[in-house]
Amino acid sequence: MPSLQAFVNGVEGDLAAVIAGLTLSWSSVEGHVDRIKKMLKRQVYGPAGSRLWRRRVPAS
């Protein structure tokens, strides 16, 4: 089973990250970023629509 062996090698190679992901309450900021993206989408498509979005995001 070469695919299983590759998985095991990957886990062993990054063992510290695996342990942190299983033991810490926040293993990364990915969840926080997703929450911010959802909030921004609600503001864009909510009652205020694109008017609020234009105020929030400066023109590039």
Residue pairs with C-beta under 8 A, 6 or more apart in sequence:
11 18
17 27
20 27
21 27
21 28
26 32
40 53
40 56
43 52
43 53
43 56
44 50
44 52
44 53
46 52
